[in-house]
């Protein structure tokens, strides 16, 4: 997550206050429209995945629904925090903690679900005869439960560490800066935790995706394999890896950018944070709709029909036949 943070160093603005406010307003309007647009598409895709029995009886669609639900849910508090930062509104510490923890609650869901989805695609291509027995509705539900449990444990660890921090330093319910993850989890121990947490998640999920990619690539060379299907799975796994990199970069964003922007002007800092917010926070959470909603032959015609509010698109329907 990326927010408009106050730089610690003394910087000077290169624009007058009126131009700066206008630029911030334009950036904010663009980002709010982008989030609302992707939020609408994700909600329509969620509705689509509950419109036919094939979608909630197939393991890969069940996993996709879980991924989309987590990404869509995170956009709501994320957008609220961004609007508060744009308006320069300060809120009490408890309210800030609630919003930030809502964002963090689903932060781990996306990478872990991507790992499970990659393994599912590997089994579908490399072990097609055992796929139906390995990825049943029961086993898929258990995998989703484990993913949410790990995410809940991640939140508990942060809360316990934060409570411990306030046993050492005095607690002030009135925040001195705008609400953000960095303002809430300000202690140095959280920076160390973020590095360890991001490294473990990236290595474990990255290995799962890369291992699945290598396995599918090896099987794709055999004569008995459907090469077109295997090639499509390889493209999906590669997109999953790109999505994983973007998601984990957004987690470590503040640690990467904060040292860089200390000597820049305020306007430049705002531009950098806004661009990073779009490409590291919004885009990774919307790739799932693009990867599956437009590429999957089963979802695409139904999704396009729902997006057009019931009007059928003959172009997409002809392609799906």
C-alpha positions as a Markdown table, in Angstrom:
| # | Residue | x | y | z |
|---|---|---|---|---|
| 1 | Unk | 0.0 | 0.0 | 0.0 |
| 2 | Unk | 1.2 | 3.5 | -0.8 |
| 3 | Unk | -0.1 | 6.6 | 0.8 |
| 4 | Unk | 0.7 | 10.3 | 0.7 |
| 5 | Unk | 3.3 | 10.4 | 3.5 |
| 6 | Unk | 4.9 | 13.4 | 5.0 |
| 7 | Unk | 8.6 | 13.4 | 4.3 |
| 8 | Unk | 10.9 | 13.8 | 7.3 |
| 9 | Unk | 13.4 | 16.0 | 5.5 |
| 10 | Unk | 12.9 | 19.7 | 4.8 |
| 11 | Unk | 11.9 | 20.1 | 1.2 |
| 12 | Unk | 10.7 | 23.0 | -0.9 |
| 13 | Unk | 7.9 | 22.9 | -3.4 |
| 14 | Unk | 8.6 | 23.7 | -7.1 |
| 15 | Unk | 5.0 | 24.8 | -7.7 |
| 16 | Unk | 2.9 | 27.5 | -6.0 |
| 17 | Unk | 0.2 | 26.2 | -3.6 |
| 18 | Unk | -2.6 | 26.7 | -6.1 |
| 19 | Unk | -0.9 | 24.6 | -8.8 |
| 20 | Unk | 0.2 | 22.0 | -6.3 |
| 21 | Unk | -3.4 | 21.6 | -5.0 |
| 22 | Unk | -4.7 | 21.4 | -8.5 |
| 23 | Unk | -2.2 | 18.6 | -9.4 |
| 24 | Unk | -3.0 | 16.7 | -6.3 |
| 25 | Unk | -6.7 | 17.0 | -7.0 |
| 26 | Unk | -6.2 | 15.7 | -10.6 |
| 27 | Unk | -4.1 | 12.8 | -9.5 |
| 28 | Unk | -6.6 | 12.0 | -6.8 |
| 29 | Unk | -9.5 | 12.1 | -9.2 |
| 30 | Unk | -7.7 | 9.8 | -11.7 |
| 31 | Unk | -6.9 | 7.3 | -9.0 |
| 32 | Unk | -10.4 | 7.3 | -7.5 |
| 33 | Unk | -11.9 | 6.8 | -10.9 |
| 34 | Unk | -9.4 | 4.0 | -11.6 |
| 35 | Unk | -10.2 | 2.2 | -8.3 |
| 36 | Unk | -13.9 | 2.6 | -8.8 |
| 37 | Unk | -13.7 | 1.2 | -12.3 |
| 38 | Unk | -11.7 | -1.9 | -11.3 |
| 39 | Unk | -13.9 | -2.3 | -8.2 |
| 40 | Unk | -16.9 | -2.5 | -10.5 |
| 41 | Unk | -15.2 | -5.0 | -12.8 |
| 42 | Unk | -14.1 | -7.2 | -9.9 |
| 43 | Unk | -17.6 | -7.1 | -8.4 |
| 44 | Unk | -19.2 | -8.1 | -11.7 |
| 45 | Unk | -16.7 | -10.9 | -12.0 |
| 46 | Unk | -17.5 | -12.0 | -8.4 |
| 47 | Unk | -21.2 | -12.1 | -9.4 |
| 48 | Unk | -20.3 | -14.0 | -12.6 |
| 49 | Unk | -18.5 | -16.6 | -10.6 |
| 50 | Unk | -21.7 | -17.3 | -8.6 |
| 51 | Unk | -24.0 | -17.2 | -11.6 |
| 52 | Unk | -23.5 | -20.8 | -12.8 |
| 53 | Unk | -22.9 | -24.2 | -11.1 |
| 54 | Unk | -19.7 | -24.8 | -13.1 |
| 55 | Unk | -18.1 | -21.8 | -11.4 |
| 56 | Unk | -18.7 | -22.8 | -7.8 |
| 57 | Unk | -18.1 | -26.5 | -8.4 |
| 58 | Unk | -14.7 | -26.2 | -10.0 |
| 59 | Unk | -11.6 | -25.8 | -7.9 |
| 60 | Unk | -9.8 | -23.2 | -10.0 |
| 61 | Unk | -12.9 | -21.0 | -10.1 |
| 62 | Unk | -13.4 | -21.3 | -6.4 |
| 63 | Unk | -9.8 | -20.2 | -5.8 |
| 64 | Unk | -10.3 | -17.4 | -8.3 |
| 65 | Unk | -13.3 | -16.2 | -6.3 |
| 66 | Unk | -11.3 | -16.2 | -3.1 |
| 67 | Unk | -8.5 | -14.2 | -4.8 |
| 68 | Unk | -10.9 | -11.7 | -6.2 |
| 69 | Unk | -12.9 | -11.3 | -3.0 |
| 70 | Unk | -9.7 | -10.5 | -1.0 |
| 71 | Unk | -8.4 | -8.1 | -3.6 |
| 72 | Unk | -11.8 | -6.3 | -3.9 |
| 73 | Unk | -12.3 | -6.2 | -0.2 |
| 74 | Unk | -8.9 | -4.5 | 0.3 |
| 75 | Unk | -9.7 | -1.7 | -2.2 |
| 76 | Unk | -12.4 | -0.2 | 0.0 |
| 77 | Unk | -10.2 | 0.7 | 3.1 |
| 78 | Unk | -7.3 | 1.4 | 0.7 |
| 79 | Unk | -9.4 | 4.0 | -1.2 |
| 80 | Unk | -10.6 | 5.6 | 2.1 |
| 81 | Unk | -7.0 | 6.0 | 3.3 |
| 82 | Unk | -6.0 | 7.6 | 0.1 |
| 83 | Unk | -8.9 | 10.0 | 0.1 |
| 84 | Unk | -8.1 | 11.0 | 3.8 |
| 85 | Unk | -4.5 | 11.6 | 2.8 |
| 86 | Unk | -5.5 | 13.7 | -0.2 |
| 87 | Unk | -7.8 | 15.8 | 2.0 |
| 88 | Unk | -5.1 | 16.0 | 4.7 |
| 89 | Unk | -7.6 | 14.8 | 7.3 |
| 90 | Unk | -6.3 | 13.3 | 10.5 |
| 91 | Unk | -8.3 | 10.7 | 12.4 |
| 92 | Unk | -8.0 | 9.1 | 15.8 |
| 93 | Unk | -5.4 | 6.3 | 16.3 |
| 94 | Unk | -8.1 | 3.7 | 16.9 |
| 95 | Unk | -10.0 | 4.6 | 13.6 |
| 96 | Unk | -6.7 | 4.6 | 11.7 |
| 97 | Unk | -5.7 | 1.2 | 13.2 |
| 98 | Unk | -9.1 | -0.3 | 12.1 |
| 99 | Unk | -8.7 | 0.9 | 8.5 |
| 100 | Unk | -5.0 | -0.2 | 8.2 |
| 101 | Unk | -5.7 | -3.6 | 9.8 |
| 102 | Unk | -8.6 | -4.1 | 7.3 |
| 103 | Unk | -6.1 | -3.5 | 4.5 |
| 104 | Unk | -3.5 | -5.8 | 6.1 |
| 105 | Unk | -6.1 | -8.5 | 6.7 |
| 106 | Unk | -6.2 | -9.5 | 3.1 |
| 107 | Unk | -2.6 | -8.6 | 2.2 |
| 108 | Unk | -1.4 | -12.2 | 2.5 |
| 109 | Unk | -4.4 | -13.7 | 0.8 |
| 110 | Unk | -3.3 | -12.8 | -2.7 |
| 111 | Unk | 0.2 | -14.3 | -2.8 |
| 112 | Unk | -0.9 | -17.5 | -0.9 |
| 113 | Unk | -3.9 | -18.0 | -3.2 |
| 114 | Unk | -1.7 | -17.5 | -6.3 |
| 115 | Unk | 0.6 | -20.3 | -5.0 |
| 116 | Unk | -2.4 | -22.7 | -4.6 |
| 117 | Unk | -3.7 | -21.7 | -8.0 |
| 118 | Unk | -0.4 | -22.4 | -9.6 |
| 119 | Unk | -0.1 | -25.8 | -8.0 |
| 120 | Unk | -3.7 | -26.5 | -9.1 |
| 121 | Unk | -2.7 | -25.7 | -12.7 |
| 122 | Unk | 0.4 | -27.9 | -12.4 |
| 123 | Unk | -1.7 | -30.9 | -11.3 |
| 124 | Unk | -4.3 | -30.2 | -14.0 |
| 125 | Unk | -1.6 | -30.5 | -16.7 |
| 126 | Unk | 1.0 | -32.9 | -15.3 |
| 127 | Unk | -1.4 | -35.2 | -13.3 |
| 128 | Unk | -4.7 | -34.9 | -15.2 |
| 129 | Unk | -6.0 | -38.3 | -14.1 |
| 130 | Unk | -5.5 | -37.4 | -10.4 |
| 131 | Unk | -6.6 | -33.8 | -10.6 |
| 132 | Unk | -10.3 | -34.6 | -9.7 |
| 133 | Unk | -9.2 | -36.6 | -6.6 |
| 134 | Unk | -6.6 | -34.1 | -5.4 |
| 135 | Unk | -8.4 | -30.8 | -5.9 |
| 136 | Unk | -11.9 | -31.7 | -4.7 |
| 137 | Unk | -14.3 | -29.1 | -3.3 |
| 138 | Unk | -13.4 | -30.3 | 0.2 |
| 139 | Unk | -9.6 | -30.0 | -0.3 |
| 140 | Unk | -10.0 | -26.6 | -2.1 |
| 141 | Unk | -12.1 | -25.3 | 0.8 |
| 142 | Unk | -9.4 | -26.6 | 3.3 |
| 143 | Unk | -6.7 | -24.8 | 1.3 |
| 144 | Unk | -8.7 | -21.5 | 1.4 |
| 145 | Unk | -9.2 | -21.9 | 5.2 |
| 146 | Unk | -5.5 | -22.4 | 5.7 |
| 147 | Unk | -4.8 | -19.3 | 3.6 |
| 148 | Unk | -7.2 | -17.2 | 5.7 |
| 149 | Unk | -5.8 | -18.6 | 8.9 |
| 150 | Unk | -2.2 | -17.7 | 8.0 |
| 151 | Unk | -3.4 | -14.2 | 7.2 |
| 152 | Unk | -5.2 | -13.9 | 10.5 |
| 153 | Unk | -2.0 | -15.0 | 12.3 |
| 154 | Unk | -0.1 | -12.3 | 10.5 |
| 155 | Unk | -2.5 | -9.7 | 11.8 |
| 156 | Unk | -2.3 | -11.1 | 15.3 |
| 157 | Unk | 1.5 | -10.9 | 15.3 |
| 158 | Unk | 1.4 | -7.2 | 14.3 |
| 159 | Unk | -1.3 | -6.4 | 16.9 |
| 160 | Unk | 0.7 | -8.1 | 19.7 |
| 161 | Unk | 3.9 | -6.3 | 18.7 |
| 162 | Unk | 2.0 | -3.0 | 18.6 |
| 163 | Unk | 0.6 | -3.6 | 22.1 |
| 164 | Unk | 4.1 | -4.4 | 23.3 |
| 165 | Unk | 5.4 | -1.2 | 21.8 |
| 166 | Unk | 2.8 | 0.9 | 23.7 |
| 167 | Unk | 3.9 | -0.8 | 27.0 |
| 168 | Unk | 7.3 | 0.9 | 26.4 |
| 169 | Unk | 6.3 | 4.3 | 25.0 |
| 170 | Unk | 3.3 | 6.4 | 26.0 |
| 171 | Unk | 0.1 | 6.0 | 23.9 |
| 172 | Unk | -1.4 | 9.0 | 22.2 |
| 173 | Unk | -4.8 | 8.5 | 20.6 |
| 174 | Unk | -4.4 | 11.7 | 18.5 |
| 175 | Unk | -2.2 | 11.0 | 15.5 |
| 176 | Unk | 0.4 | 13.7 | 14.5 |
| 177 | Unk | 0.4 | 12.6 | 10.8 |
| 178 | Unk | -2.0 | 11.3 | 8.2 |
| 179 | Unk | -3.3 | 7.7 | 8.7 |
| 180 | Unk | -1.1 | 5.1 | 6.9 |
| 181 | Unk | 0.5 | 1.8 | 7.6 |
| 182 | Unk | 3.8 | 3.6 | 8.2 |
| 183 | Unk | 2.2 | 6.0 | 10.7 |
| 184 | Unk | 0.4 | 3.3 | 12.6 |
| 185 | Unk | 3.3 | 0.7 | 12.6 |
| 186 | Unk | 6.0 | 3.3 | 13.3 |
| 187 | Unk | 8.4 | 1.3 | 15.5 |
| 188 | Unk | 11.7 | 0.0 | 14.0 |
| 189 | Unk | 10.7 | -3.6 | 14.8 |
| 190 | Unk | 8.0 | -3.4 | 12.2 |
| 191 | Unk | 10.5 | -2.6 | 9.5 |
| 192 | Unk | 12.5 | -5.7 | 10.4 |
| 193 | Unk | 9.3 | -7.8 | 10.5 |
| 194 | Unk | 8.2 | -6.5 | 7.0 |
| 195 | Unk | 11.6 | -7.5 | 5.5 |
| 196 | Unk | 11.5 | -11.0 | 7.0 |
| 197 | Unk | 7.8 | -11.4 | 6.2 |
| 198 | Unk | 8.1 | -10.3 | 2.6 |
| 199 | Unk | 11.2 | -12.5 | 2.1 |
| 200 | Unk | 9.6 | -15.6 | 3.4 |
| 201 | Unk | 6.4 | -15.1 | 1.4 |
| 202 | Unk | 8.3 | -14.2 | -1.8 |
| 203 | Unk | 10.6 | -17.2 | -1.6 |
| 204 | Unk | 7.8 | -19.8 | -0.7 |
| 205 | Unk | 5.2 | -18.5 | -3.2 |
| 206 | Unk | 7.8 | -17.8 | -5.8 |
| 207 | Unk | 9.2 | -21.3 | -5.6 |
| 208 | Unk | 5.7 | -22.8 | -5.9 |
| 209 | Unk | 5.0 | -20.7 | -9.0 |
| 210 | Unk | 8.4 | -21.3 | -10.6 |
| 211 | Unk | 8.3 | -25.0 | -9.7 |
| 212 | Unk | 4.8 | -25.3 | -11.3 |
| 213 | Unk | 6.0 | -23.4 | -14.4 |
| 214 | Unk | 9.1 | -25.7 | -14.8 |
| 215 | Unk | 6.9 | -28.8 | -14.4 |
| 216 | Unk | 4.3 | -27.7 | -16.9 |
| 217 | Unk | 7.1 | -26.7 | -19.4 |
| 218 | Unk | 8.7 | -30.1 | -19.2 |
| 219 | Unk | 5.4 | -31.9 | -19.7 |
| 220 | Unk | 4.6 | -29.6 | -22.6 |
| 221 | Unk | 7.4 | -31.1 | -24.6 |
| 222 | Unk | 5.9 | -34.6 | -24.6 |
| 223 | Unk | 4.0 | -35.6 | -27.7 |
| 224 | Unk | 0.9 | -36.8 | -25.7 |
| 225 | Unk | 0.3 | -33.4 | -24.2 |
| 226 | Unk | -2.2 | -30.8 | -25.5 |
| 227 | Unk | 0.4 | -28.2 | -26.4 |
| 228 | Unk | -2.1 | -25.4 | -26.8 |
| 229 | Unk | -3.5 | -26.0 | -23.3 |
| 230 | Unk | -0.1 | -26.3 | -21.8 |
| 231 | Unk | 1.1 | -23.1 | -23.5 |
| 232 | Unk | -1.9 | -21.2 | -22.0 |
| 233 | Unk | -1.2 | -22.6 | -18.5 |
| 234 | Unk | 2.5 | -21.4 | -18.9 |
| 235 | Unk | 1.3 | -17.9 | -19.8 |
| 236 | Unk | -1.1 | -17.9 | -16.8 |
| 237 | Unk | 1.8 | -19.0 | -14.4 |
| 238 | Unk | 4.0 | -16.3 | -15.8 |
| 239 | Unk | 1.3 | -13.7 | -15.2 |
| 240 | Unk | 1.0 | -15.1 | -11.7 |
| 241 | Unk | 4.7 | -14.6 | -11.1 |
| 242 | Unk | 4.5 | -11.0 | -12.4 |
| 243 | Unk | 1.4 | -10.4 | -10.1 |
| 244 | Unk | 3.3 | -11.8 | -7.2 |
| 245 | Unk | 6.3 | -9.5 | -7.7 |
| 246 | Unk | 4.0 | -6.5 | -7.9 |
| 247 | Unk | 2.1 | -7.4 | -4.8 |
| 248 | Unk | 5.2 | -8.0 | -2.7 |
| 249 | Unk | 6.9 | -4.9 | -4.0 |
| 250 | Unk | 3.8 | -2.9 | -2.8 |
| 251 | Unk | 4.4 | -4.5 | 0.7 |
| 252 | Unk | 8.0 | -3.3 | 0.8 |
| 253 | Unk | 7.2 | -0.1 | -1.0 |
| 254 | Unk | 7.8 | 2.3 | 1.9 |
| 255 | Unk | 11.1 | 0.8 | 2.8 |
| 256 | Unk | 12.3 | 1.2 | -0.8 |
| 257 | Unk | 11.0 | 4.6 | -1.6 |
| 258 | Unk | 11.4 | 6.5 | 1.7 |
| 259 | Unk | 15.2 | 6.7 | 1.6 |
| 260 | Unk | 15.0 | 7.9 | -2.1 |
| 261 | Unk | 12.6 | 10.7 | -1.7 |
| 262 | Unk | 14.2 | 12.4 | 1.3 |
| 263 | Unk | 16.0 | 15.0 | -0.8 |
| 264 | Unk | 13.2 | 15.6 | -3.4 |
| 265 | Unk | 10.7 | 18.4 | -3.5 |
| 266 | Unk | 7.2 | 17.8 | -2.1 |
| 267 | Unk | 5.6 | 17.9 | -5.5 |
| 268 | Unk | 8.0 | 15.3 | -6.8 |
| 269 | Unk | 7.4 | 13.1 | -3.8 |
| 270 | Unk | 3.6 | 13.3 | -4.3 |
| 271 | Unk | 4.0 | 12.3 | -8.0 |
| 272 | Unk | 6.2 | 9.3 | -7.1 |
| 273 | Unk | 3.8 | 8.1 | -4.4 |
| 274 | Unk | 0.8 | 8.5 | -6.7 |
| 275 | Unk | 2.4 | 6.6 | -9.6 |
| 276 | Unk | 3.5 | 3.8 | -7.2 |
| 277 | Unk | 0.0 | 3.7 | -5.7 |
| 278 | Unk | -1.4 | 3.0 | -9.2 |
| 279 | Unk | 1.1 | 0.5 | -10.4 |
| 280 | Unk | 2.0 | -1.3 | -7.1 |
| 281 | Unk | -1.3 | -1.1 | -5.2 |
| 282 | Unk | -4.2 | -0.9 | -7.7 |
| 283 | Unk | -2.8 | -2.8 | -10.7 |
| 284 | Unk | -1.8 | -6.1 | -8.9 |
| 285 | Unk | -5.2 | -6.3 | -7.3 |
| 286 | Unk | -6.9 | -6.0 | -10.7 |
| 287 | Unk | -4.8 | -8.3 | -12.8 |
| 288 | Unk | -6.9 | -11.4 | -11.8 |
| 289 | Unk | -9.9 | -10.0 | -13.5 |
| 290 | Unk | -7.8 | -9.4 | -16.7 |
| 291 | Unk | -6.0 | -12.7 | -16.5 |
| 292 | Unk | -9.1 | -14.8 | -16.1 |
| 293 | Unk | -12.0 | -12.6 | -17.0 |
| 294 | Unk | -10.7 | -11.9 | -20.5 |
| 295 | Unk | -8.6 | -15.0 | -21.2 |
| 296 | Unk | -10.8 | -17.8 | -19.9 |
| 297 | Unk | -13.2 | -19.1 | -22.5 |
| 298 | Unk | -15.7 | -20.2 | -19.9 |
| 299 | Unk | -15.9 | -16.9 | -18.0 |
| 300 | Unk | -15.4 | -14.4 | -20.8 |
| 301 | Unk | -18.8 | -14.6 | -22.5 |
| 302 | Unk | -20.8 | -14.5 | -19.2 |
| 303 | Unk | -18.6 | -11.7 | -17.8 |
| 304 | Unk | -19.1 | -9.6 | -21.0 |
| 305 | Unk | -22.8 | -10.1 | -20.8 |
| 306 | Unk | -22.9 | -9.1 | -17.2 |
| 307 | Unk | -20.7 | -6.1 | -17.8 |
| 308 | Unk | -23.0 | -4.9 | -20.6 |
| 309 | Unk | -26.0 | -5.3 | -18.2 |
| 310 | Unk | -27.6 | -8.1 | -20.0 |
| 311 | Unk | -26.8 | -7.2 | -23.6 |
| 312 | Unk | -25.0 | -10.0 | -25.3 |
| 313 | Unk | -21.9 | -9.2 | -27.3 |
| 314 | Unk | -21.9 | -11.3 | -30.5 |
| 315 | Unk | -18.2 | -10.8 | -30.9 |
| 316 | Unk | -17.2 | -12.5 | -27.7 |
| 317 | Unk | -19.9 | -15.1 | -28.0 |
| 318 | Unk | -18.7 | -16.1 | -31.4 |
| 319 | Unk | -15.1 | -16.4 | -30.2 |
| 320 | Unk | -16.1 | -18.6 | -27.3 |
| 321 | Unk | -17.8 | -21.1 | -29.6 |
